[in-house]
């Protein structure tokens, strides 16, 4: 089941919780839920994505807002692992491109550790090894959320997009349940669900309106 904005949010996928108590959308009734989706090997996630989520957590945790971090993997499968997520949660140590970028910006402490503690629950996305033929249905399920008017596009354009998506899917070693279920475009991404469990917003990249969304949802009955 793919997520649709304005409809009941399906539960996100988790293979393991590394910090905090296990939970999901259907267990957070009457709470606003912000899910920060990141990769361990993603500089932008640590420069603005996670700090923004921590800011929301600190400001609104007593107002019925829950913040959850989900580490996913759609590339660099050797680095975006449960082991490196566990190391991050337990020691604050980062790796790979994240480490290089934070060093460059002077944002690391000795021992390649981030300067902040992630205070909210952290889990690993549910990854499954990809195998077998890639069906036309699966390709279209990937395309439609990003190109809603895909069927009305010229035939040659549709063929090119289908082939491009097929090549992309073949290059992936793993399928990530949360990443795909919510049709995420990359990391960092945020998933926002209101008190009634309705999916209200999915955003990719550096966001400037997450707090505005939180305030709007808090003002709703």
C-alpha positions, -999 to +999 in steps of 0.1 A: +000+000+000+015+033-011+010+064+010-013+092-003-014+127+012-048+133+027-055+097+035-047+075+065-009+070+067+002+034+064+027+023+090+064+028+082+087-002+079+113-010+106+138-038+108+152-028+142+150-001+168+183+011+180+171+038+204+138+045+222+106+025+225+092+009+193+062+027+179+043+034+147+016+057+133-012+034+145+002+036+180+005+074+181-032+083+182-039+119+193-003+128+186+012+147+157+041+126+143+071+139+124+094+112+109+128+124+099+141+100+072+179+101+067+209+081+056+239+076+078+261+085+048+243+117+040+260+151+049+228+172+044+210+150+068+234+159+096+239+195+086+202+205+085+178+176+085+185+160+119+192+194+137+159+207+124+141+175+138+159+180+171+147+216+172+111+205+166+114+178+193+128+202+219+102+229+212+071+208+209+076+175+227+053+186+256+026+196+231+018+162+218+043+162+190+063+130+185+096+129+165+110+097+151+142+091+131+142+064+104+176+056+088+171+043+053+193+032+024+188+037-014+225+039-022+259+033-006+246+001+010+280-007+025+278+025+046+241+030+052+239+000+075+223-010+108+258-013+123+266+023+115+233+035+127+238+017+160+273+033+163+257+067+157+231+062+184+255+047+210+286+069+204+276+099+182+303+088+157+297+094+119+313+079+088+320+083+051+308+115+033+290+127+065+323+126+084+342+145+056+316+172+052+312+178+090+350+180+093+351+206+065+325+227+083+341+223+117+311+205+131+328+174+146+342+168+180+373+146+186+367+110+176+345+120+146+315+126+168+286+150+161+282+179+185+246+171+194+228+141+209+198+127+190+171+126+216+142+109+198+137+072+189+158+058+160+151+028+138+164+012+106+142+010+076+131-024+066+155-034+038+150-065+016+174-079-010+161-072-045+159-101-070+139-113-100+122-095-128+110-059-123+074-058-132+057-030-152+033-025-123+061-019-098+077+006-122+044+025-126+039+026-089+072+043-086+064+068-114+028+079-107+035+098-074+062+118-090+046+123-124+008+123-118-001+131-154+023+104-167-004+086-188-010+118-208+026+124-217+040+116-252+047+079-259+084+084-265+088+103-232+069+076-213+092+049-228+123+069-217+110+073-181+101+037-178+135+026-190+152+050-167+133+038-137+139+002-147+177+008-149+175+025-115+157-004-099+182-029-114+211-009-098+196-012-063+208-040-041+180-035-016+144-022-015+137+001+015+101-003+026+095+032+042+114+050+014+093+034-013+060+033+005+061+071+009+076+077-026+105+096-011+129+113-035+160+112-014+173+122+020+168+141+042+130+137+039+102+143+064+068+126+068+042+145+088+010+129+101-017+147+121-035+136+153-061+116+133-034+096+116-038+114+082-007+119+061-004+157+057+030+164+041+060+147+026+090+169+020+125+163+005+156+184+012+162+214+033+127+225+045+118+259+058+081+252+066+081+222+089+076+243+120+048+262+103+032+229+095+036+218+132+020+250+144-009+246+119-016+210+130-014+220+167-041+247+161-065+221+145-092+205+167 
